Amino acid sequence: MQRKPFLLLFTIIALASSAAAAWYFANRSTANVDALKLYGNVDIRQVQLSFNASERVAQLLVREGDAVKKGQLLAQLDTERLTSNVDMQQAQLASQQQIVARLEAGSRPEEILKAQADVEAARIDANNAESTYQRIKSLVEQNFVSKQQLDDVRAKSEAAKAKLNSLREVLKLVQIGPRKEDIEAARATLNANRAAVEVARKALADASLYAPDDGVVQGRILEPGDMASPQRPVYTLALTDPIWVRAYVQETALGKLKPGMSAEVSTDSFPGKHYPAWLGYISPTAEFTPKSVETTEVRSGLVYQVRIFVCNSQNELRLGMPATVTIPLGQPPATDASHCQNN
């Protein structure tokens, strides 16, 4: 009978000890946490590369899985028609340049001399016609010539005078040169021809497809002989820089994070290997926990998306790969986000 109080006391002491230990470890785990662990997936950007032209594909220079550099030639279209168009536009430009040069130079000295000679010849013809008219007029008064002959001679004299006046005006125009309006119109046509040449050259340049950035060819959609257009992608390019891990953090941990904080990323594919990283983005808006990271504890909670940029110099990280992010807390404010240097 005396053993019951002893057992009761022992039970009370054991329960109290367990509660105290649980409280101690719980508070120690929250008070002494020096790093925040996040779980997410590797994310990259993808680009659909298309020609800015409609023409047959002549050649494709890379395949799926090939690593490409920024500015590398990836594919080309058939350029026969485009090259001919450039030649035609350049010929029209050269022709218009000569027209503008001729108008700006004005009349040649030889043209002025010819116009002066034409005026002098017309003046002589007009004087001769006037002299003939005066002689016939005197003969008509003496009834030696009919009035009809006088009328014919008078008409020839007036025609000669009119021709003289016309050639004098032509001489003035030749001496003045082309009209300013004609010169400006020719210059405007010349500018239009220059623009047409640039458009033709741009179309020819668009027949070559270059990589916009470093990356890996993820998909090759067209083949030589296919008809390309701006609406039909040729390649899908996965950009290898930047690569980041998309993760989610609860609101209670937001105060511990600042953009630029250093971090480490690890994956199950390469156990024990840690990739240098840094916190690059914290979403300004909350969202419900995505299905991919949902647990029973946070099933109905709100979280914020964060992006942790990763140094992937050896190209080991792949799209969608699960990753663990470790962010040491209490670090000084970041001044430079170039964490991949010297790595």
KOLNUDO-781170 format. One record per residue (C-alpha): residue in one letter; x, y, z negated. Coordinates in steps of 0.001 Angstrom, whole numbers. Example, Ala and Ser with C-alpha at 12.3 -4.5 7.8 and 13.67 -1.06 7.14 Angstrom:
2
aa / x / y / z
A / 12300 / -4500 / -7800
S / 13670 / -1060 / -7140
END
This chain:
343
aa / x / y / z
M / 0 / 0 / 0
Q / 2924 / 2297 / -654
R / 4223 / 1807 / 2882
K / 1244 / 3644 / 4551
P / 2155 / 7160 / 3310
F / 5768 / 6527 / 4402
L / 4687 / 5493 / 7898
L / 2363 / 8494 / 8173
L / 5151 / 10856 / 7128
F / 7563 / 9253 / 9600
T / 5013 / 9636 / 12428
I / 4456 / 13308 / 11613
I / 8214 / 13980 / 11589
A / 8687 / 12149 / 14917
L / 5907 / 14090 / 16597
A / 7254 / 17362 / 15285
S / 10742 / 16491 / 16526
S / 9420 / 15602 / 19973
A / 7465 / 18850 / 20211
A / 10495 / 20854 / 19126
A / 12704 / 19101 / 21683
A / 10183 / 19653 / 24443
W / 9902 / 23343 / 23561
Y / 13693 / 23688 / 23462
F / 14294 / 22100 / 26824
A / 11409 / 23960 / 28433
N / 12629 / 27309 / 27202
R / 16236 / 26487 / 28044
S / 15267 / 25597 / 31606
T / 13549 / 28952 / 32113
A / 15953 / 31085 / 30130
N / 19186 / 29692 / 31586
V / 18147 / 29214 / 35223
D / 20992 / 30701 / 37308
A / 19776 / 29707 / 40795
L / 16511 / 29494 / 42707
K / 15849 / 26476 / 44900
L / 13545 / 26743 / 47900
Y / 12476 / 24101 / 50374
G / 11697 / 24784 / 54004
N / 12487 / 23950 / 57620
V / 15053 / 25157 / 60122
D / 13625 / 27629 / 62626
I / 15014 / 29039 / 65887
R / 13827 / 31281 / 68700
Q / 12909 / 29883 / 72099
V / 12937 / 31771 / 75396
Q / 11075 / 30870 / 78589
L / 13396 / 31897 / 81441
S / 11819 / 32819 / 84795
F / 12937 / 34481 / 88009
N / 11607 / 37983 / 88601
A / 10908 / 37018 / 92220
S / 8923 / 34567 / 94324
E / 11173 / 32359 / 96438
R / 12430 / 28783 / 96790
V / 14861 / 27543 / 94167
A / 18215 / 26954 / 95850
Q / 20251 / 25532 / 92980
L / 20067 / 24850 / 89246
L / 23428 / 24876 / 87495
V / 22626 / 23481 / 84014
R / 20626 / 20630 / 82530
E / 18865 / 19798 / 79263
G / 21242 / 19828 / 76332
D / 23863 / 22047 / 77979
A / 25231 / 24845 / 75805
V / 25292 / 28178 / 77640
K / 26849 / 31549 / 76923
K / 25307 / 34991 / 77259
G / 25511 / 36173 / 80868
Q / 26190 / 32703 / 82296
L / 24648 / 32004 / 85715
L / 21952 / 29355 / 85339
A / 20122 / 29190 / 88681
Q / 19757 / 30866 / 92075
L / 17028 / 31349 / 94651
D / 17306 / 31181 / 98439
T / 18659 / 34652 / 99350
E / 18496 / 34629 / 103182
R / 15353 / 36756 / 103419
L / 16432 / 39037 / 100582
T / 19865 / 39637 / 102119
S / 18319 / 40512 / 105494
N / 16012 / 42977 / 103787
V / 18991 / 44699 / 102134
D / 20742 / 44988 / 105526
M / 17620 / 46462 / 107145
Q / 17132 / 49035 / 104387
Q / 20787 / 50051 / 104546
A / 20541 / 50547 / 108327
Q / 17477 / 52770 / 107922
L / 19309 / 54736 / 105258
A / 22306 / 55273 / 107545
S / 20019 / 56431 / 110367
Q / 18247 / 58943 / 108140
Q / 21574 / 60228 / 106810
Q / 22561 / 61142 / 110346
I / 19251 / 62919 / 110919
V / 19699 / 65012 / 107784
A / 23296 / 65794 / 108724
R / 22172 / 66961 / 112174
L / 19470 / 69217 / 110738
E / 21757 / 70687 / 108102
A / 24492 / 71399 / 110680
G / 22074 / 73405 / 112834
S / 22493 / 73997 / 116576
R / 25765 / 73184 / 118262
P / 27653 / 75990 / 120071
E / 27066 / 74199 / 123363
E / 23300 / 74277 / 122784
I / 23415 / 78001 / 122117
L / 25485 / 78638 / 125268
K / 23032 / 76599 / 127355
A / 20062 / 78533 / 125963
Q / 21829 / 81820 / 126771
A / 22553 / 80624 / 130319
D / 18900 / 79623 / 130774
V / 17834 / 83099 / 129662
E / 20257 / 84749 / 132068
A / 19042 / 82621 / 134978
A / 15434 / 83406 / 134133
R / 16259 / 87118 / 133952
I / 17779 / 87009 / 137437
D / 14747 / 85123 / 138772
A / 12406 / 87621 / 137153
N / 14307 / 90614 / 138611
N / 14341 / 89003 / 142027
A / 10617 / 88295 / 141833
E / 9938 / 91893 / 140805
S / 12012 / 93272 / 143697
T / 10154 / 91051 / 146148
Y / 6863 / 92228 / 144728
Q / 7796 / 95881 / 145180
R / 8852 / 95339 / 148808
I / 5667 / 93454 / 149651
K / 3624 / 96150 / 147959
S / 5096 / 98845 / 150164
L / 4448 / 96744 / 153241
V / 825 / 96253 / 152234
E / 417 / 100000 / 151997
Q / 1629 / 100233 / 155615
N / -721 / 97391 / 156628
F / 2175 / 95149 / 157681
V / 1358 / 92385 / 155137
S / -1965 / 91055 / 153907
K / -3201 / 91618 / 150377
Q / -3211 / 87853 / 149816
Q / 535 / 87748 / 150221
L / 827 / 90583 / 147724
D / -1238 / 88687 / 145204
D / 956 / 85596 / 145621
V / 4129 / 87570 / 145094
R / 2669 / 89343 / 142071
A / 1780 / 85995 / 140504
K / 5308 / 84686 / 141044
S / 6768 / 87804 / 139478
E / 4551 / 87525 / 136397
A / 5388 / 83813 / 136064
A / 9102 / 84604 / 136222
K / 8696 / 87262 / 133490
A / 6751 / 84792 / 131305
K / 9427 / 82151 / 131737
L / 12064 / 84695 / 130788
N / 10198 / 85602 / 127600
S / 9774 / 81905 / 126756
L / 13475 / 81133 / 127156
R / 14378 / 84178 / 125064
E / 12281 / 82736 / 122228
V / 13928 / 79347 / 122689
L / 17317 / 81065 / 122373
K / 16224 / 82641 / 119108
L / 15117 / 79241 / 117717
V / 18393 / 77641 / 118770
Q / 20361 / 80424 / 117113
I / 18304 / 80223 / 113883
G / 18484 / 76444 / 113686
P / 16011 / 73911 / 112216
R / 13231 / 75021 / 109900
K / 13809 / 74683 / 106155
E / 10640 / 72635 / 105882
D / 11981 / 70110 / 108407
I / 15256 / 69832 / 106518
E / 13463 / 69265 / 103189
A / 11178 / 66667 / 104757
A / 14204 / 64832 / 106167
R / 15925 / 64943 / 102771
A / 12816 / 63523 / 101095
T / 12768 / 60671 / 103614
L / 16461 / 60113 / 102892
N / 15741 / 59816 / 99149
A / 12964 / 57339 / 99901
N / 15398 / 55282 / 101976
R / 17920 / 55304 / 99121
A / 15234 / 54085 / 96713
A / 14241 / 51357 / 99171
V / 17850 / 50161 / 99307
E / 18025 / 50012 / 95503
V / 14767 / 48052 / 95353
A / 16082 / 45605 / 97952
R / 19353 / 45205 / 96049
K / 17466 / 44657 / 92790
A / 15341 / 41974 / 94441
L / 18534 / 40296 / 95647
A / 20028 / 40501 / 92154
D / 16847 / 39007 / 90678
A / 17505 / 35907 / 92762
S / 20156 / 34967 / 90184
L / 19046 / 33836 / 86720
Y / 21412 / 34492 / 83806
A / 21336 / 33429 / 80153
P / 20100 / 36313 / 77964
D / 22072 / 35031 / 74964
D / 24010 / 32054 / 73636
G / 21866 / 28950 / 73349
V / 21110 / 25379 / 74339
V / 18977 / 24378 / 77329
Q / 15961 / 22704 / 75766
G / 13953 / 22050 / 78915
R / 14482 / 22170 / 82688
I / 11081 / 22679 / 84251
L / 11704 / 23342 / 87957
E / 13997 / 21628 / 90453
P / 15696 / 22775 / 93687
G / 13086 / 23248 / 96397
D / 10343 / 24283 / 93978
M / 8682 / 27658 / 94521
A / 9667 / 29994 / 91711
S / 7697 / 33007 / 90511
P / 7652 / 35287 / 87451
Q / 4786 / 33183 / 86068
R / 6660 / 29840 / 86348
P / 9427 / 29230 / 83783
V / 12569 / 27518 / 85042
Y / 14223 / 26732 / 81709
T / 13368 / 26723 / 78035
L / 16343 / 28079 / 76124
A / 16793 / 27556 / 72375
L / 18830 / 30435 / 70970
T / 21530 / 29227 / 68590
D / 21990 / 32598 / 66930
P / 20328 / 33496 / 64707
I / 19161 / 30307 / 62995
W / 17224 / 30545 / 59802
V / 15325 / 28431 / 57288
R / 11677 / 29339 / 56881
A / 10659 / 28826 / 53246
Y / 8001 / 30056 / 50838
V / 8318 / 31528 / 47364
Q / 5743 / 32163 / 44659
E / 4882 / 35674 / 43569
T / 6463 / 35138 / 40148
A / 9892 / 34708 / 41778
L / 9716 / 37718 / 44098
G / 11343 / 40016 / 41559
K / 14473 / 37849 / 41572
L / 15054 / 38137 / 45330
K / 16542 / 40945 / 47394
P / 17383 / 40951 / 51122
G / 21058 / 40262 / 51716
M / 21529 / 37901 / 48758
S / 23997 / 35102 / 49425
A / 22680 / 31563 / 49566
E / 23595 / 28016 / 50509
V / 21656 / 25607 / 52699
S / 21887 / 21829 / 52614
T / 20120 / 19086 / 54550
D / 19558 / 15363 / 54193
S / 21259 / 14830 / 57555
F / 24644 / 15945 / 56205
P / 24714 / 15048 / 52485
G / 27131 / 17095 / 50427
K / 27620 / 19732 / 53131
H / 26630 / 23309 / 52344
Y / 26112 / 25997 / 54964
P / 26744 / 29671 / 54097
A / 23551 / 31702 / 54342
W / 21880 / 34880 / 53217
L / 18372 / 36101 / 52550
G / 17349 / 38153 / 55554
Y / 13606 / 38684 / 55319
I / 10832 / 38698 / 52730
S / 7287 / 38896 / 54029
P / 5331 / 41962 / 52847
T / 2081 / 39982 / 52789
A / 994 / 36885 / 50943
E / -549 / 33780 / 52479
F / -1993 / 30511 / 51293
T / 527 / 27748 / 50797
P / 1149 / 26032 / 54161
K / 275 / 22354 / 54394
S / 3907 / 21447 / 55001
V / 4965 / 22621 / 51518
E / 1734 / 22086 / 49624
T / 1883 / 20387 / 46207
T / -772 / 19724 / 43603
E / 594 / 22568 / 41453
V / 440 / 25239 / 44169
R / -2284 / 23802 / 46379
S / -4482 / 26891 / 46017
G / -1745 / 29429 / 45256
L / -501 / 32339 / 47310
V / 3095 / 32440 / 48495
Y / 5379 / 34758 / 50486
Q / 7387 / 33656 / 53469
V / 11145 / 34238 / 53385
R / 13813 / 33682 / 56005
I / 17275 / 32578 / 55039
F / 19735 / 33067 / 57883
V / 22264 / 30257 / 58227
C / 25777 / 30034 / 59679
N / 25629 / 27162 / 62164
S / 29045 / 27354 / 63808
Q / 29172 / 23588 / 64463
N / 25643 / 23471 / 65903
E / 24479 / 20806 / 63458
L / 21136 / 22295 / 62450
R / 18109 / 21487 / 64590
L / 14640 / 22951 / 64958
G / 12255 / 21683 / 62270
M / 14954 / 19999 / 60165
P / 14006 / 19979 / 56433
A / 16431 / 22034 / 54385
T / 17087 / 22987 / 50763
V / 18057 / 26571 / 49990
T / 19936 / 27505 / 46832
I / 20032 / 31218 / 45967
P / 22245 / 32161 / 42986
L / 20491 / 34724 / 40829
G / 22044 / 37742 / 39186
Q / 24307 / 38591 / 42128
P / 25242 / 42217 / 42805
P / 23336 / 44156 / 45497
A / 24373 / 43070 / 48988
T / 26168 / 45669 / 51104
D / 26903 / 43553 / 54176
A / 24781 / 40788 / 55652
S / 27593 / 39407 / 57851
H / 28012 / 36298 / 55733
C / 29176 / 34197 / 58688
Q / 32506 / 36026 / 58901
N / 35504 / 33882 / 58061
N / 33256 / 30788 / 58035
END
